[in-house]
């Protein structure tokens, strides 16, 4: 396993490092039988998660499922040994034709969902975030299911505290997105209880890549002299490779019935402080508006740290990487996180 690089020359180098498996992941996947299917593989995290799984267990089939509307993504995944199947997960019949336990597939990673545009298309949001999980929980009932969720299922908690733990009731602020995410968890909980399906619910908070994420958004705003809204004054972040690694390792740590686990970095990050760090690196002062609220979406990750230890990539390293990437004009996915949103309207 390589040491942490000083910088990333290009997207190829970035994705190669992000998909590098740890010895812990290799050991945990060796404890579970069967091939792996990734539903919703075409999102921001899916491609490197699938590549990481294949590199950690090269003898296994890793099957990526999505509509594959992005040009070149399917071919890229196939070059890295991922079997790709085009499928609209809203189509129950198509979902039922996907490889299953009878084909040797015993592990499902569910990554599909709908967030941005939720306010303008509530019915699609609820169908993607609740209806599809219901169908997946039924169709893949004989597999282990690790399903991606979000910290948005929690209420806002004090920024001075440890964050919401897995025992904090899932009672989010108003908004179709956050509440439909609670519905997603409920569907997997129902299926797990009904069929005895082992699983985990990954309550992820802000995975970081050089091309998107809270750090990318703040860095670009500082570099371009744009105003940074401090209303949501704190956020939790984790390196995308660490988030993918922990999520894949959860296949060896499933429970029946399924249970949630918080996945993010170990410390709560002040947006004001973060902007100041980028300002020092760029040689320019950040521009702010608003005042920090006393609460935010923050998570307590002690349970994950007991299982996996601290994430491999510390916050300071992520800041250095993002600053270098953004200052050099590195590629951007142009998908803002809207981390400052507090009214639930995405």
Buried (B, 14 or more C-beta within 10 A) or exposed (E): EEEEEEBBEEBEEBBBBBBBBBEBBBEBBEEBEBBBBBBBBBBBBBBBBBBBBBBBBEEBBBBBBBEBEEEEBBEBBEEBBBBBBEBEBBEBEBBEEBBBEEEEBBBBBBBBBBBEEBBEEBEBBBBBBBBBBBBBBBBBBBBBBBBBBBBBBBBBBEBEEEBBBBEBEBEBBEBBBBBBBBBBBBBBBBBBEEBEBBBBBBBBBBBBBBBBBBBBBBBBBBBEEEEBBBBBBBBBBBBBBBBBBBBBBBBBBBBEBBBBBBBBBBBBBBBBEBBBBBBBBBEEEBBBEBEBBEBBBBBBBEBBBEBBEEBBBBBEBBBBBBBBBBEEEBEBEEEBBEBBBBEBEB
